[in-house]
Amino acid sequence: MTLSAVLALSACSPTFNWRELRPAGTPLQALMPCKPEHASRTVPLAGAATEMHLHSCDTGGLSFAVAWVELGDTARVDAAVAEWSRASLASLRLAPEVIDLPAARWALQLPGTSQSSGLAVQGTDPQGQAVQMRAAYFARGTQVFQAAIDV
């Protein structure tokens, strides 16, 4: 069963308690199927130490996450999106070259964004279990976002 089919079939399940997320300081509005936890940490991204903000939760055997960074310079956006995508692949024990495979990419068009792309891959989590990730990366101004679902 595809990830979209799983989400469609389970959208009305009591497992999912949908709520709106509006992270302060961003134009982002997202729906989360469970109460997200918030964390921030400094990560190296696009040539500088950058504070990354993350809202995430797990429910129904799925992990949902929305993360973002403020780069302060639009010249860093392209590098940040590329590095973030590669880091996501590395977390699933996949080679960076996977990002160039047409089967790993999906089209994403978001109004008001300067860059947007989708990534759909299957890898392995730290415990050696198979995991499927579908992630969207997009930028607006100097902010870069990632929205991801792991199965």
TAVENTA-V104891 format. One record per run of one state. SS is the DSSP state (@ for helix, = for strand, . for the rest). FROM is the first residue (numbers start at 0). LEN is the number of residues. Records with the same first field share a line. If there is no record, write none. Layout:
SS=FROM-LEN ; FROM-LEN
This chain:
.=0-2 ; 10-8 ; 21-8 ; 32-4 ; 45-2 ; 59-2 ; 70-3 ; 91-4 ; 100-1 ; 106-8 ; 124-5 ; 140-2 ; 150-1
@=2-8 ; 73-18 ; 95-5 ; 101-3
==18-3 ; 29-3 ; 36-9 ; 47-12 ; 61-9 ; 104-2 ; 114-10 ; 129-11 ; 142-8
